Amino acid sequence: MADEFEDEDGAGPSESELQKAYGSKYLSATDLGNRKIKAKIARVTLEDLRQQDGSTKKKAVLALEGQDKMLVLNAGNYAILKDGLGPNASKWIGRIIGLKSVPRTMGGKPTRGIEVVILGEAFTAKGPSGLKLKPAPKPEPKTEETPWPKEDGDPGFGSDPDDFRDAAE
């Protein structure tokens, strides 16, 4: 019975042919699966993308070296790149990023999404005046521990566990 549905030559469409017919030109968490991908940003563009309500919205899209599909940046991934590599997207080109699939919620339903991780040296943040921001001060190292205060009736750390047996009952 299964023979009724086979092609004449016995070979169906290849995986790449099916992907071209039904796949997207944009990278998805399904494409990643459980893999982590390391890629170099080749180009950053803005594209009009259709939203769930049918409207269109401009979104940043990354072309990645060695990847057939491009990555659409959501607000979270845009913030990661902007904060880590700076606000000028043209300076992102040539930078190495990591991509991984992570659990997300969309419309109240669990799903998977792509999270961007900056690999290598991050952007040196500058304040509004263009001056480098001072790093946060490091906490003073503890040189001497303050002893635990002693209280009347305190059995201390070296007490016998049997001392507490009557109290627990």
NORLINJO-V635474 format. One line per field, one symbol per residue. ss: DSSP state (H for helix, E for strand, C for the rest). burial: I if it has 9 or more other C-alpha atoms within 8 Angstrom, else O. A space follows every 50 residues. Layout:
ss: ???
burial: ???
This chain:
ss: CHHHHCCCCCCCCCHHHHHHHHCCCECCHHHHCCCEEEEEEEEEEEEEEE CCCCCEEEEEEEEECCCCCEEECCHHHHHHHHHHHCCCHHHHCCCEEEEE EEEEEECCEEEEEEEEEECCCCCCCECCCCCECCCCCCCCCCCCCCCCCC CCCCCCCCCCHHHHHHHHC
burial: OOOOOIOOOOOOOOOOOIIOOOOOOOIIIOOIOOOIOOIIIIIIOOIOOO OOOOOOIOIIIIIIOOOOIIIIIOOOIIOIIIIIIIOOIOOIIOOIIIII IIOOIOOOOOOIIIIIOIOOOOOOOIOOOOOOOOOOOOOOOOOOOOOOOO OOOOOOOOOOOOOOOOOOO
